Amino acid sequence: MIDINIEIKFEKINVMHIHIYDQTTIKEMQDIFSAYYPFLRLQFYKKPHKHFEISPGKERLSEDAIISDVMHAHTDGILEIMPDQRIDAVEDEFLKRFGLSVQILKKEKGEWVQTAGLDSYSLKEVNEFSKNDDDTYVVKDYDAGFEEEIT
């Protein structure tokens, strides 16, 4: 008799779903996205950008804009976004499926900057880069570690 021991490991994957319909506001989509990736942000623009390029600030759409007013293709749907998806793939999906020009921004030294040079990295990776760049987290992490040592 052969004894086989198989170990199955399930990893928790935070899959995000954004329901996009005519009355959705840009702010609602930004809030959902940032709830999953607190160091990243969605920014919407009038025109698409090329890979590894930034979008001009004058093309930025207002957070109060309603999708039916800015969407080129009026298609309701649910966009599924996974942590291992590349930045450029997420931006492309918004454009292909909904006609929405999106740029993902990251927090860098307290400012929101476009991730144009990081298009080939995953959402999870860029969120971690931004988290590690945030001094607030460094201090909190240090304080938490310090408290653990003295108690």
C-alpha positions as CSV (number, residue, x, y, z in Angstrom):
1,M,0.0,0.0,0.0
2,I,1.3,3.4,-1.0
3,D,0.6,6.3,1.4
4,I,0.3,9.6,-0.4
5,N,0.1,12.8,1.5
6,I,-1.2,15.7,-0.6
7,E,-1.3,19.2,0.8
8,I,-3.6,21.8,-0.9
9,K,-3.0,25.4,-0.1
10,F,-5.6,28.0,-0.9
11,E,-4.5,31.5,-1.1
12,K,-6.9,34.3,-0.5
13,I,-7.2,36.5,-3.6
14,N,-9.0,39.8,-3.3
15,V,-10.9,40.0,-6.5
16,M,-12.5,43.4,-7.0
17,H,-15.7,43.8,-9.0
18,I,-16.8,47.3,-10.2
19,H,-20.3,47.5,-11.6
20,I,-20.3,50.1,-14.3
21,Y,-23.6,51.5,-15.6
22,D,-24.9,54.8,-16.9
23,Q,-25.5,56.4,-13.5
24,T,-22.2,55.4,-11.9
25,T,-20.0,58.3,-11.0
26,I,-16.2,58.4,-11.4
27,K,-16.0,59.0,-7.7
28,E,-17.9,55.8,-7.0
29,M,-15.4,53.8,-9.1
30,Q,-12.4,55.5,-7.5
31,D,-13.7,54.7,-4.0
32,I,-14.2,51.0,-4.8
33,F,-10.8,50.8,-6.4
34,S,-9.1,52.6,-3.5
35,A,-10.8,50.4,-0.9
36,Y,-8.8,47.5,-2.4
37,Y,-5.6,49.4,-3.2
38,P,-5.3,52.3,-0.7
39,F,-2.0,53.5,-2.2
40,L,-3.4,53.5,-5.8
41,R,-6.0,55.6,-7.4
42,L,-8.0,55.6,-10.7
43,Q,-8.0,58.8,-12.6
44,F,-10.2,59.3,-15.7
45,Y,-9.3,61.3,-18.8
46,K,-11.0,62.5,-22.0
47,K,-8.6,60.7,-24.3
48,P,-6.6,57.4,-24.0
49,H,-2.9,57.3,-23.5
50,K,-0.3,55.0,-24.9
51,H,1.6,52.4,-22.8
52,F,4.3,54.0,-20.6
53,E,3.0,57.5,-21.3
54,I,1.3,60.0,-18.9
55,S,-2.0,61.7,-19.5
56,P,-2.2,65.5,-19.7
57,G,-3.7,67.1,-16.6
58,K,-6.0,69.3,-18.8
59,E,-7.7,66.1,-20.1
60,R,-8.7,64.9,-16.5
61,L,-12.4,64.3,-15.9
62,S,-14.2,65.5,-12.8
63,E,-14.9,63.0,-10.0
64,D,-18.5,64.2,-10.1
65,A,-18.9,63.1,-13.8
66,I,-21.6,60.5,-14.5
67,I,-20.4,57.7,-16.8
68,S,-23.2,58.2,-19.3
69,D,-21.9,61.7,-19.9
70,V,-18.3,60.6,-20.6
71,M,-18.5,57.0,-21.8
72,H,-17.9,56.4,-25.5
73,A,-19.6,53.0,-25.5
74,H,-22.8,52.7,-23.5
75,T,-22.4,49.2,-22.1
76,D,-23.3,48.1,-18.6
77,G,-21.2,45.5,-17.0
78,I,-19.0,44.3,-14.2
79,L,-15.2,44.7,-14.4
80,E,-13.3,42.1,-12.5
81,I,-9.9,43.2,-11.3
82,M,-7.3,40.9,-9.7
83,P,-4.2,41.8,-7.7
84,D,-1.8,40.1,-10.1
85,Q,-3.1,42.0,-13.2
86,R,-0.6,44.4,-14.7
87,I,-1.3,48.1,-14.6
88,D,-1.5,48.4,-18.4
89,A,-4.0,45.4,-18.6
90,V,-6.4,47.1,-16.2
91,E,-6.2,50.4,-18.0
92,D,-6.8,48.6,-21.4
93,E,-9.8,46.7,-20.0
94,F,-11.5,49.9,-19.0
95,L,-10.9,51.3,-22.5
96,K,-11.8,48.1,-24.5
97,R,-15.0,47.2,-22.5
98,F,-16.3,50.6,-21.6
99,G,-14.6,53.2,-23.7
100,L,-13.2,54.8,-20.5
101,S,-9.7,56.3,-20.5
102,V,-8.1,55.5,-17.2
103,Q,-4.7,56.1,-15.7
104,I,-3.7,54.4,-12.4
105,L,-1.9,56.7,-10.0
106,K,0.3,55.8,-7.1
107,K,1.1,57.7,-3.9
108,E,4.7,59.0,-3.9
109,K,6.0,61.2,-1.1
110,G,2.4,62.3,-0.3
111,E,1.5,63.2,-3.9
112,W,-0.5,61.2,-6.5
113,V,1.6,60.5,-9.6
114,Q,0.8,58.6,-12.7
115,T,2.3,55.1,-13.0
116,A,3.3,55.4,-16.7
117,G,6.7,53.9,-16.1
118,L,5.3,51.0,-14.1
119,D,2.8,49.7,-16.7
120,S,4.3,46.2,-16.7
121,Y,4.0,45.8,-12.9
122,S,1.0,44.3,-11.1
123,L,-1.5,46.3,-9.0
124,K,-0.3,44.4,-5.9
125,E,3.4,45.3,-6.6
126,V,2.8,49.0,-7.3
127,N,0.5,49.3,-4.2
128,E,3.3,47.8,-2.1
129,F,5.9,50.2,-3.7
130,S,3.6,53.1,-2.7
131,K,3.0,51.7,0.8
132,N,6.7,51.4,1.4
133,D,7.2,54.9,0.2
134,D,4.7,56.3,2.7
135,D,6.5,57.6,5.8
136,T,3.3,57.3,7.8
137,Y,3.4,53.6,7.5
138,V,7.1,53.3,8.2
139,V,6.6,55.2,11.5
140,K,3.5,53.1,12.4
141,D,5.3,49.8,11.6
142,Y,8.3,50.9,13.6
143,D,6.2,51.9,16.6
144,A,4.3,48.7,16.5
145,G,7.6,46.7,16.4
146,F,9.0,48.7,19.2
147,E,6.0,48.1,21.4
148,E,6.2,44.4,20.8
149,E,9.8,44.3,22.0
150,I,9.2,46.1,25.4
151,T,6.0,44.3,26.4
